[in-house]
């Protein structure tokens, strides 16, 4: 009898990730002799774990992946890209970017793609950033602990209920500048696993996502167990926005978006160049 090969798998507790990985980690699909030991963490924690090469496979901010291309490769399935889904800068008091020059801005982490986009837009703003978990940012802005917040995930659907206003949509800026979808995060695997195993993992994620689309009600309890937001409306909006055709296969447009993000970041000296191909 063949022994199951166990791999460590990191992803966030956000609805898009729990939707995608539900079938894979609950043995709802065939995995070809692979077993996955999941670890659910905030995306910035996953970024830091990946920098230590602590996980075989993990969700990653594309910003963090920029530093890890020699160690990890990008999987074609499971990514979060799209249009109209980028990070937002919000505030209670201010409505223009220039008003934030000397103000405190909360960020979900210095390795997030949100923070990278902020640097690409206006490098001077990065020195005013205060890091905190993404789910605390809206409340911190509401309570005047900071002057503005860089929000991601479910917060884009709920910030107005907290009395906050949009200062700038970073995704809209990226799309207008490049004509490409905004690349937020992807799934990466250690290159040392080898091409055949990486392709098998990639196929498993695609099957897991196909299963979730075919049985949309089934993962709901698992999604709600981990989500910061429990309202069905918010969860459905979140999945509808962040899980799309790019999640099934990143495609040529998606790869161009990631390459464009890295090229712009390399030109500004934020990340170093790598000769490694994105995917196997």
Buried (B, 14 or more C-beta within 10 A) or exposed (E): EEEEBEBBBBBBBBBBBBBBBBBBBBEBBEBEEBEBEBBBBBBBBBBBBBBEEEBBBBBBBBBBBBBBBEBBBBBBBBBBBBBEBBBBBBBBEBEEBEBBEEBBBBBBBBBBBBBBBBBBBEEEBBEBBBBBBBBBBBBBBBEEBBBBBBBBBBBBBBBEEBEBEBBBBBBBBBBEEBEBBBBBBBBBBBBEBEEEBBBBBBBBBBBBBBBBEEEEEBBBEBBBEBBBBEEEEBBBBBBEBBBBEBBBBBBEEBBBBBEBBBEBBBEEEBBEEBEEEBBB
